[in-house]
Amino acid sequence: MIKTINGAALRKMFLNAFSLVEENKKNIDALNVFPVPDGDTGTNMSLTLKSAVTEMNACESNTIESICVAFNRGALKGARGNSGVITSQIIKGICSVLMAKEEDINLKDFAKAIQTGSDMAYKAVTVPKEGTILTVIKAMAEKAKQASRSAKCFEDFFNDIIAHGEATLQMTPDMLPVLKKAGVVDAGGRGLVFIFSGFYKALTGEMTEVEFINNIEKDVTSEDMHVNYQSLADIKYAYCTEFFVINIYEKTTDADINALRSRLMEIGDCVLCIGDLQLIKVHVHTNEPNRALGYALQLGELNGVKIENMLEQNRQLRKQQEKEPLKEYGMISVAAGDGLNSVFKDIDVDYVISGGQTMNPSANDIATAADKVNAKNIFVFPNNKNIIMSAQQANDITDKNLIVIPTKSIPQGVSAILSFDGTASVQENKENMLDAIANVRSGSVTYAVRTTNVDGIDVKVGDIMGLDEHTVLTTGTDITDTTIELISKIVKSDSSNITLFYGEGVTEEDTTNLLSKLEEKYPDIDISVVFGGQPVYYYIISVE
């Protein structure tokens, strides 16, 4: 029976929580209500936890405080999507209580931590909605308080919490009609139960082992490490050093990889040393890159070596800024697709973050982009309802003043940016942008990934769906016909402009045919078709 938890045990609990969510992320994704091919709750929660674990793994100390500080910082930076941000706030609350412990953690400590996590999660959401992950964490927090008085050990404590969380999760369809219609429980709540199950299994010795990075080359880059290049004082270690260890020697063991990580921690920070006996990815900020390379050469051959002088990068940046004084305003937009990227750059957006549906950028991605924009005040356009909270959380990471305009679609983002006035104040611009958002209607055309009934419409796998910002308005078997039907449902008598951004899976011939039919149907409306190149959505539609 485990009655107290020390730092080493807490580290295992956090790692196992990530591993269990990572292992089950596809099952969590499948619970998303809308049958569109961008269900990403599980993916976002997993990536958020992965960032937290990455930061924790770079922490050599096993004190409760150091582990909590690192895990919380990683979750804050890596938070993606609404589910990831809420998860990061739960983690923030839990860690804020546990990190204050100078001795081992007892049942009452952990119960208080869960309650604080629940409180912080609710505060993070402007209009909390019951039947979601918030309901599940609140119920688990209430049960934790009871269990801290009745349970004899942590095994019983977590067993009671998880059982109550699961029971609450099964009731979420009765709280949210949309869940009941889709025949699913809340995806975020399911992910939360997996997190606590990971805690429990770590304590009982049932550690879940998953490949930490499925694709090392693509999944981890130096961009994951947020460095403020604006200040030399923030650069303790001058050289950003990255490389792969390949053709691992037969004598090399997993223990050698762990030893390499420890040695790297002694000569630098922002350490990543991940992989297996086939391939190891290394990233470290250090003043002695020669030693980092030397240590790794003892394990195998080096490949893809990249060493960047961050001090020189800082000097060059400062010289550039001296030539170009800090301007009053800057703009950052999120978009997926070469065409959409060009559209935003053409309307003077300073930095376009690649992302959107299926690939929500993290708070750290947005903060990193902000640090690259030479402006005092930076307007951020998420262009997706699932990115808004991450954009808001980026304010906690960067020193720049971020003004997040809650755009939920590409058309809203374009309309808001076009209303920008360089001579107006921040508040005046914000108000103008919010007014612009209210005057644009957005639609999109995609395909269904599962059979269900949503918004009173029967949907089959493979159906073409026409959606507005909130609901499925029409379905069909033909992209052009479904697009025309969707537009007929969102156009108004006073509409004067229709813009269609066409993406992957649509040819110029298709768009020419569609444009001809729309011009015949709406002779008094200006209609334009623009290449967007976006994945997943055949068309993104703006009606003003």
C-alpha positions as CSV (number, residue, x, y, z in Angstrom):
1,M,0.0,0.0,0.0
2,I,1.4,3.4,-1.0
3,K,0.5,6.1,1.4
4,T,2.9,8.9,0.2
5,I,4.4,9.8,-3.2
6,N,7.9,11.1,-3.7
7,G,9.4,12.9,-6.7
8,A,10.5,9.8,-8.4
9,A,7.0,8.3,-8.2
10,L,5.4,11.5,-9.4
11,R,7.7,11.5,-12.4
12,K,6.5,8.0,-13.3
13,M,2.9,9.0,-12.9
14,F,3.2,12.0,-15.2
15,L,5.1,9.9,-17.8
16,N,2.5,7.1,-17.7
17,A,-0.4,9.5,-18.0
18,F,1.1,10.7,-21.3
19,S,1.8,7.2,-22.5
20,L,-1.7,6.0,-21.8
21,V,-3.3,9.0,-23.6
22,E,-0.8,8.6,-26.5
23,E,-1.7,4.9,-26.8
24,N,-5.4,5.8,-26.9
25,K,-5.5,9.1,-28.8
26,K,-7.2,7.6,-31.9
27,N,-10.0,6.2,-29.7
28,I,-10.4,9.7,-28.1
29,D,-10.3,11.4,-31.5
30,A,-13.1,9.0,-32.7
31,L,-15.4,10.5,-30.0
32,N,-15.5,13.9,-31.6
33,V,-19.2,14.8,-32.3
34,F,-18.8,16.1,-35.8
35,P,-18.1,13.4,-38.3
36,V,-15.5,15.6,-40.1
37,P,-12.0,14.4,-40.7
38,D,-10.4,16.7,-38.2
39,G,-11.4,15.1,-34.9
40,D,-8.4,15.9,-32.8
41,T,-9.2,16.0,-29.1
42,G,-7.0,13.0,-28.3
43,T,-4.2,14.2,-30.5
44,N,-4.2,17.6,-28.9
45,M,-4.2,16.2,-25.4
46,S,-1.4,13.8,-26.3
47,L,0.7,16.6,-27.8
48,T,0.1,18.8,-24.8
49,L,1.2,16.1,-22.4
50,K,4.2,15.2,-24.7
51,S,5.4,18.8,-24.4
52,A,5.1,18.5,-20.6
53,V,6.9,15.2,-20.5
54,T,9.7,16.5,-22.8
55,E,10.3,19.4,-20.4
56,M,10.2,17.1,-17.4
57,N,12.7,14.7,-19.0
58,A,15.1,17.6,-19.4
59,C,14.9,18.1,-15.6
60,E,17.6,16.1,-13.9
61,S,16.4,16.7,-10.3
62,N,13.8,14.4,-8.8
63,T,12.5,16.9,-6.3
64,I,8.8,17.3,-6.3
65,E,9.1,21.1,-6.9
66,S,11.5,20.8,-9.9
67,I,9.4,18.0,-11.5
68,C,6.2,20.0,-11.1
69,V,7.7,23.3,-12.4
70,A,9.0,21.5,-15.5
71,F,5.9,19.5,-16.2
72,N,3.7,22.6,-15.8
73,R,5.9,24.7,-18.0
74,G,5.9,22.1,-20.7
75,A,2.1,21.8,-20.6
76,L,1.7,25.5,-20.8
77,K,3.9,25.9,-23.8
78,G,2.6,22.8,-25.6
79,A,-1.1,23.4,-25.1
80,R,-3.0,22.8,-28.4
81,G,-6.7,23.1,-29.0
82,N,-9.4,23.7,-26.4
83,S,-8.9,20.2,-24.9
84,G,-5.1,20.8,-24.6
85,V,-5.5,24.2,-23.0
86,I,-8.0,22.9,-20.4
87,T,-5.7,20.0,-19.7
88,S,-2.8,22.4,-19.2
89,Q,-4.8,24.4,-16.7
90,I,-5.7,21.2,-14.8
91,I,-2.0,20.4,-14.7
92,K,-1.2,24.0,-13.6
93,G,-3.6,23.7,-10.7
94,I,-2.3,20.3,-9.7
95,C,1.3,21.3,-9.9
96,S,0.8,24.6,-8.1
97,V,-0.2,22.7,-5.0
98,L,2.2,19.8,-5.2
99,M,5.3,21.9,-5.9
100,A,4.9,23.6,-2.5
101,K,5.5,20.3,-0.8
102,E,8.9,20.0,0.9
103,E,8.1,16.4,2.0
104,D,6.3,13.5,0.3
105,I,2.8,14.0,-1.0
106,N,-0.1,12.5,1.0
107,L,-3.8,11.8,0.1
108,K,-5.0,15.2,1.3
109,D,-2.3,17.0,-0.7
110,F,-3.3,15.3,-3.9
111,A,-7.0,15.9,-3.3
112,K,-6.4,19.6,-2.8
113,A,-4.3,19.6,-6.0
114,I,-7.1,18.0,-8.0
115,Q,-9.6,20.5,-6.7
116,T,-7.3,23.4,-7.6
117,G,-6.9,21.9,-11.1
118,S,-10.6,21.8,-11.5
119,D,-11.0,25.4,-10.3
120,M,-8.3,26.7,-12.7
121,A,-9.9,24.8,-15.6
122,Y,-13.2,26.4,-15.0
123,K,-11.7,29.9,-14.8
124,A,-9.9,29.3,-18.2
125,V,-13.2,28.9,-20.0
126,T,-15.3,32.1,-20.6
127,V,-18.6,30.2,-20.6
128,P,-18.1,26.8,-19.0
129,K,-20.3,24.1,-20.5
130,E,-21.4,21.1,-18.5
131,G,-21.2,17.6,-20.0
132,T,-17.6,18.2,-21.0
133,I,-14.1,17.6,-19.5
134,L,-15.0,20.3,-17.0
135,T,-17.8,18.3,-15.6
136,V,-15.6,15.2,-15.3
137,I,-12.8,17.0,-13.5
138,K,-15.2,18.7,-11.1
139,A,-16.7,15.3,-10.2
140,M,-13.3,13.7,-9.7
141,A,-12.2,16.6,-7.5
142,E,-15.3,16.2,-5.3
143,K,-14.7,12.5,-5.1
144,A,-11.0,13.1,-4.3
145,K,-11.9,15.1,-1.3
146,Q,-14.1,12.3,0.1
147,A,-11.6,9.6,-0.8
148,S,-8.7,11.4,0.9
149,R,-10.6,10.8,4.2
150,S,-11.8,7.2,3.6
151,A,-9.0,5.6,1.5
152,K,-6.2,3.8,3.2
153,C,-3.7,4.2,0.4
154,F,-3.1,5.9,-3.0
155,E,-4.2,2.8,-4.9
156,D,-7.7,2.9,-3.3
157,F,-7.7,6.7,-3.6
158,F,-7.2,6.7,-7.4
159,N,-9.4,3.7,-7.9
160,D,-12.3,5.6,-6.3
161,I,-11.6,8.7,-8.3
162,I,-11.4,6.9,-11.7
163,A,-14.5,4.9,-11.0
164,H,-16.4,8.1,-10.2
165,G,-14.9,9.9,-13.2
166,E,-16.0,7.1,-15.5
167,A,-19.5,7.1,-14.1
168,T,-19.7,10.9,-14.6
169,L,-18.3,10.5,-18.1
170,Q,-21.1,8.0,-19.0
171,M,-23.6,10.7,-18.0
172,T,-22.3,13.4,-20.3
173,P,-24.6,12.4,-23.1
174,D,-27.6,13.3,-20.9
175,M,-26.1,16.7,-20.2
176,L,-25.2,17.6,-23.8
177,P,-27.9,16.6,-26.4
178,V,-25.3,16.7,-29.2
179,L,-23.4,13.9,-27.5
180,K,-26.5,11.8,-27.2
181,K,-27.4,12.3,-30.9
182,A,-24.0,11.2,-31.9
183,G,-24.0,8.3,-29.5
184,V,-20.7,9.2,-27.8
185,V,-19.4,10.4,-24.5
186,D,-17.3,13.6,-24.2
187,A,-13.9,13.1,-25.8
188,G,-12.0,15.4,-23.4
189,G,-13.6,13.7,-20.5
190,R,-12.5,10.3,-21.8
191,G,-8.9,11.7,-22.2
192,L,-9.0,12.9,-18.6
193,V,-10.0,9.5,-17.3
194,F,-7.0,8.0,-19.2
195,I,-4.7,10.6,-17.5
196,F,-5.8,9.5,-14.0
197,S,-5.7,5.9,-15.0
198,G,-2.1,6.5,-16.0
199,F,-1.4,7.9,-12.5
200,Y,-3.0,4.8,-11.0
201,K,-1.2,2.3,-13.2
202,A,2.2,3.8,-12.5
203,L,1.6,3.3,-8.8
204,T,0.5,-0.3,-9.3
205,G,3.5,-1.1,-11.6
206,E,1.4,-1.2,-14.8
207,M,3.6,1.3,-16.7
208,T,2.4,1.8,-20.3
209,E,5.3,1.8,-22.8
210,V,4.8,3.7,-26.1
211,E,7.3,5.0,-28.6
212,F,7.9,8.5,-27.2
213,I,8.3,10.1,-30.6
214,N,6.7,8.2,-33.6
215,N,8.6,10.3,-36.1
216,I,11.6,11.9,-34.6
217,E,12.7,13.9,-37.6
218,K,9.4,15.6,-38.1
219,D,8.0,15.6,-34.6
220,V,10.7,17.4,-32.6
221,T,12.7,20.4,-33.8
222,S,14.4,23.3,-32.1
223,E,11.2,25.3,-32.5
224,D,9.9,23.3,-29.6
225,M,12.3,25.2,-27.4
226,H,11.1,28.7,-26.8
227,V,14.0,31.2,-26.6
228,N,13.5,34.9,-26.4
229,Y,16.1,36.1,-28.9
230,Q,15.3,39.7,-28.1
231,S,17.5,39.6,-25.0
232,L,21.1,38.5,-24.7
233,A,20.5,38.0,-21.0
234,D,18.1,35.1,-21.9
235,I,20.9,33.2,-23.8
236,K,23.0,31.4,-21.2
237,Y,24.2,28.9,-23.7
238,A,25.3,30.1,-27.1
239,Y,25.1,27.2,-29.4
240,C,21.9,25.4,-30.4
241,T,23.2,22.0,-31.3
242,E,21.1,19.3,-33.1
243,F,22.0,16.0,-34.6
244,F,21.0,12.3,-35.1
245,V,22.9,9.3,-33.8
246,I,22.7,6.6,-36.5
247,N,24.1,3.1,-37.0
248,I,24.1,2.6,-33.3
249,Y,27.0,0.4,-32.0
250,E,26.0,-3.2,-31.0
251,K,27.5,-2.6,-27.5
252,T,25.2,0.4,-26.9
253,T,22.3,0.0,-24.5
254,D,19.2,1.9,-23.5
255,A,21.1,2.8,-20.3
256,D,23.8,4.5,-22.5
257,I,21.1,6.7,-24.1
258,N,20.0,7.7,-20.6
259,A,23.6,8.4,-19.6
260,L,24.0,10.6,-22.7
261,R,21.0,12.6,-21.7
262,S,22.4,13.1,-18.2
263,R,25.8,14.2,-19.6
264,L,24.1,16.7,-21.9
265,M,22.2,18.2,-19.0
266,E,25.5,18.8,-17.3
267,I,26.8,21.0,-20.2
268,G,23.6,22.8,-21.2
269,D,19.8,23.1,-21.1
270,C,16.8,22.6,-23.4
271,V,17.9,19.0,-23.7
272,L,16.1,16.4,-25.9
273,C,17.7,13.0,-26.1
274,I,15.1,10.6,-27.5
275,G,14.8,7.5,-29.6
276,D,16.0,3.9,-29.4
277,L,18.8,1.6,-30.5
278,Q,18.0,2.4,-34.2
279,L,18.0,6.2,-34.1
280,I,18.6,8.9,-31.5
281,K,17.6,12.5,-31.8
282,V,19.6,15.0,-29.8
283,H,19.0,18.7,-29.2
284,V,20.9,20.8,-26.6
285,H,21.7,24.5,-26.0
286,T,25.3,24.5,-24.8
287,N,28.6,26.4,-24.8
288,E,30.5,23.2,-25.6
289,P,29.0,21.6,-28.7
290,N,32.3,19.7,-29.2
291,R,31.6,17.8,-25.9
292,A,28.0,17.1,-26.9
293,L,29.2,15.6,-30.2
294,G,32.0,13.7,-28.5
295,Y,29.6,12.1,-26.0
296,A,27.3,11.0,-28.8
297,L,30.2,9.5,-30.9
298,Q,30.6,6.9,-28.1
299,L,27.1,5.5,-29.1
300,G,27.3,5.5,-32.9
301,E,27.7,7.6,-36.0
302,L,26.6,11.3,-36.3
303,N,24.3,12.6,-39.0
304,G,22.4,15.8,-39.7
305,V,24.6,17.9,-37.4
306,K,23.4,21.5,-37.1
307,I,25.1,24.1,-34.8
308,E,23.7,27.6,-34.6
309,N,25.2,30.5,-32.8
310,M,22.2,32.0,-30.9
311,L,24.3,35.0,-29.7
312,E,25.1,35.9,-33.3
313,Q,21.4,35.4,-34.3
314,N,20.6,37.9,-31.5
315,R,23.1,40.4,-32.7
316,Q,21.8,40.2,-36.3
317,L,18.2,40.6,-35.0
318,R,19.1,43.6,-33.0
319,K,20.9,45.2,-36.0
320,Q,17.8,44.6,-38.1
321,Q,15.6,46.1,-35.5
322,E,17.9,49.2,-35.3
323,K,17.5,49.6,-39.0
324,E,13.7,49.0,-38.7
325,P,12.5,50.5,-35.4
326,L,9.8,48.6,-33.5
327,K,6.6,49.3,-35.3
328,E,3.3,49.9,-33.5
329,Y,1.3,47.0,-34.9
330,G,2.0,43.5,-36.2
331,M,-0.3,40.7,-37.3
332,I,-0.1,36.9,-37.0
333,S,-2.6,34.5,-38.8
334,V,-3.0,30.8,-38.7
335,A,-3.7,29.0,-42.0
336,A,-3.1,25.7,-43.8
337,G,-2.4,25.7,-47.5
338,D,0.0,27.6,-49.8
339,G,-2.8,29.6,-51.3
340,L,-4.2,30.8,-48.0
341,N,-0.7,31.6,-46.8
342,S,-0.3,33.9,-49.8
343,V,-3.7,35.5,-49.3
344,F,-2.7,36.6,-45.8
345,K,0.7,37.8,-46.7
346,D,-0.9,39.8,-49.5
347,I,-3.0,41.7,-47.0
348,D,0.1,42.5,-44.9
349,V,0.1,39.8,-42.3
350,D,3.6,39.6,-40.8
351,Y,3.7,35.9,-40.0
352,V,1.5,33.0,-41.0
353,I,1.6,30.0,-38.8
354,S,1.0,26.8,-40.7
355,G,-2.0,25.1,-39.0
356,G,-5.7,24.9,-38.7
357,Q,-8.0,21.9,-38.9
358,T,-6.2,18.7,-38.0
359,M,-3.0,20.5,-36.9
360,N,-3.7,23.1,-34.2
361,P,-0.5,25.1,-33.3
362,S,0.5,25.2,-29.7
363,A,0.7,28.2,-27.4
364,N,4.5,28.0,-27.8
365,D,4.2,28.0,-31.6
366,I,2.2,31.3,-31.4
367,A,4.6,32.8,-28.9
368,T,7.6,32.0,-31.0
369,A,5.9,33.6,-34.0
370,A,5.2,36.7,-31.9
371,D,8.8,37.0,-30.9
372,K,9.8,37.1,-34.6
373,V,7.4,40.0,-35.4
374,N,9.1,43.4,-34.9
375,A,6.1,45.2,-33.3
376,K,4.8,46.4,-29.9
377,N,1.2,45.2,-30.3
378,I,0.5,42.1,-32.3
379,F,-3.0,41.0,-33.5
380,V,-3.5,37.3,-33.6
381,F,-6.1,35.7,-35.8
382,P,-6.6,32.0,-34.9
383,N,-9.2,31.4,-37.7
384,N,-10.4,28.3,-35.9
385,K,-12.4,28.0,-32.7
386,N,-10.1,25.3,-31.4
387,I,-7.0,27.5,-31.6
388,I,-8.4,30.6,-29.8
389,M,-7.6,29.4,-26.3
390,S,-4.0,28.4,-27.3
391,A,-3.6,31.9,-28.7
392,Q,-4.8,33.5,-25.5
393,Q,-2.4,31.3,-23.5
394,A,0.5,32.4,-25.6
395,N,0.4,35.7,-23.8
396,D,1.8,33.9,-20.8
397,I,4.9,32.9,-22.7
398,T,5.9,35.9,-24.8
399,D,6.7,39.5,-23.7
400,K,4.9,40.9,-26.7
401,N,1.4,42.3,-26.2
402,L,-0.9,39.9,-28.0
403,I,-4.4,40.9,-28.9
404,V,-6.3,37.8,-29.9
405,I,-9.2,38.4,-32.2
406,P,-11.5,35.3,-31.8
407,T,-11.8,34.5,-35.5
408,K,-13.3,31.0,-36.0
409,S,-12.8,30.7,-39.8
410,I,-10.5,31.9,-42.6
411,P,-13.2,34.3,-44.0
412,Q,-13.6,35.9,-40.5
413,G,-9.8,36.3,-40.4
414,V,-9.6,37.9,-43.8
415,S,-12.5,40.3,-43.0
416,A,-11.0,41.3,-39.6
417,I,-7.6,42.0,-41.1
418,L,-9.1,44.1,-43.9
419,S,-10.7,46.3,-41.3
420,F,-7.4,47.2,-39.7
421,D,-6.5,50.9,-39.5
422,G,-2.9,51.7,-38.8
423,T,-3.8,55.2,-37.4
424,A,-6.4,53.9,-34.9
425,S,-5.7,52.7,-31.3
426,V,-5.5,49.1,-30.2
427,Q,-9.0,49.2,-28.7
428,E,-10.5,50.9,-31.8
429,N,-9.0,48.3,-34.1
430,K,-10.2,45.5,-31.9
431,E,-13.7,46.8,-31.9
432,N,-13.6,47.3,-35.7
433,M,-12.4,43.8,-36.2
434,L,-15.1,42.3,-34.0
435,D,-17.7,44.2,-36.0
436,A,-16.2,42.8,-39.2
437,I,-16.4,39.3,-37.9
438,A,-20.1,39.7,-37.1
439,N,-20.8,40.7,-40.7
440,V,-19.4,37.7,-42.4
441,R,-20.9,34.2,-42.8
442,S,-18.6,31.2,-43.3
443,G,-19.2,27.8,-44.7
444,S,-17.1,24.8,-45.6
445,V,-17.4,21.6,-47.6
446,T,-15.8,18.4,-46.6
447,Y,-16.5,14.7,-46.3
448,A,-17.9,12.5,-43.5
449,V,-15.7,10.0,-41.7
450,R,-18.4,8.1,-39.9
451,T,-22.1,7.4,-40.0
452,T,-24.2,9.3,-37.6
453,N,-27.1,11.7,-37.1
454,V,-26.0,15.3,-36.4
455,D,-28.1,18.4,-36.3
456,G,-31.1,16.3,-37.4
457,I,-29.4,15.2,-40.6
458,D,-28.5,11.6,-41.3
459,V,-24.8,11.4,-42.4
460,K,-23.1,8.3,-43.9
461,V,-19.4,7.6,-44.3
462,G,-18.1,9.3,-47.4
463,D,-21.0,11.8,-47.8
464,I,-20.1,15.3,-48.9
465,M,-21.2,17.7,-46.1
466,G,-21.9,21.4,-46.2
467,L,-21.4,23.2,-42.9
468,D,-21.7,26.7,-41.6
469,E,-19.7,27.7,-38.5
470,H,-21.7,25.5,-36.1
471,T,-23.9,22.9,-37.9
472,V,-24.3,20.5,-40.8
473,L,-26.7,22.2,-43.2
474,T,-26.7,19.8,-46.1
475,T,-25.2,16.5,-47.4
476,G,-24.8,15.0,-50.8
477,T,-22.7,12.8,-53.1
478,D,-21.3,15.5,-55.4
479,I,-18.9,18.3,-54.3
480,T,-20.2,20.9,-56.7
481,D,-23.9,20.2,-56.0
482,T,-23.4,20.2,-52.2
483,T,-21.4,23.5,-52.4
484,I,-24.2,25.2,-54.3
485,E,-26.8,23.9,-51.9
486,L,-24.8,25.1,-48.9
487,I,-24.4,28.6,-50.4
488,S,-28.1,28.8,-50.9
489,K,-28.6,28.2,-47.2
490,I,-26.1,30.9,-46.0
491,V,-26.6,33.6,-48.6
492,K,-28.9,36.5,-47.5
493,S,-31.0,38.9,-49.5
494,D,-28.5,41.7,-48.8
495,S,-25.4,39.6,-49.5
496,S,-23.1,41.3,-52.1
497,N,-20.0,39.1,-52.1
498,I,-19.2,35.4,-52.2
499,T,-15.6,34.2,-52.1
500,L,-14.7,30.5,-52.4
501,F,-11.2,29.2,-51.4
502,Y,-10.7,25.9,-53.1
503,G,-8.4,23.3,-51.5
504,E,-6.9,19.8,-52.1
505,G,-9.1,17.5,-54.1
506,V,-10.6,20.3,-56.3
507,T,-9.3,21.1,-59.8
508,E,-9.4,24.4,-61.7
509,E,-11.9,22.7,-64.1
510,D,-14.2,22.0,-61.1
511,T,-14.0,25.6,-59.8
512,T,-14.7,27.0,-63.3
513,N,-17.8,24.8,-63.6
514,L,-18.9,25.8,-60.1
515,L,-18.3,29.5,-60.7
516,S,-20.4,29.4,-63.9
517,K,-23.4,27.9,-62.1
518,L,-23.1,30.3,-59.2
519,E,-22.9,33.4,-61.5
520,E,-26.0,32.2,-63.3
521,K,-27.9,31.6,-60.0
522,Y,-26.7,34.9,-58.3
523,P,-26.3,37.5,-61.1
524,D,-26.3,40.5,-58.7
525,I,-23.6,39.1,-56.4
526,D,-19.9,39.5,-57.0
527,I,-18.4,36.0,-56.9
528,S,-14.7,35.1,-56.9
529,V,-12.8,31.8,-56.6
530,V,-9.3,31.8,-55.0
531,F,-6.8,29.0,-54.6
532,G,-6.4,28.1,-51.0
533,G,-4.7,24.7,-51.1
534,Q,-6.1,23.8,-47.7
535,P,-6.3,20.1,-46.7
536,V,-9.5,18.4,-45.6
537,Y,-11.9,21.0,-46.9
538,Y,-12.8,21.1,-50.6
539,Y,-14.1,24.7,-50.2
540,I,-14.1,27.4,-47.6
541,I,-16.8,29.9,-48.3
542,S,-17.2,33.6,-47.3
543,V,-20.5,35.4,-47.7
544,E,-20.7,39.1,-47.0
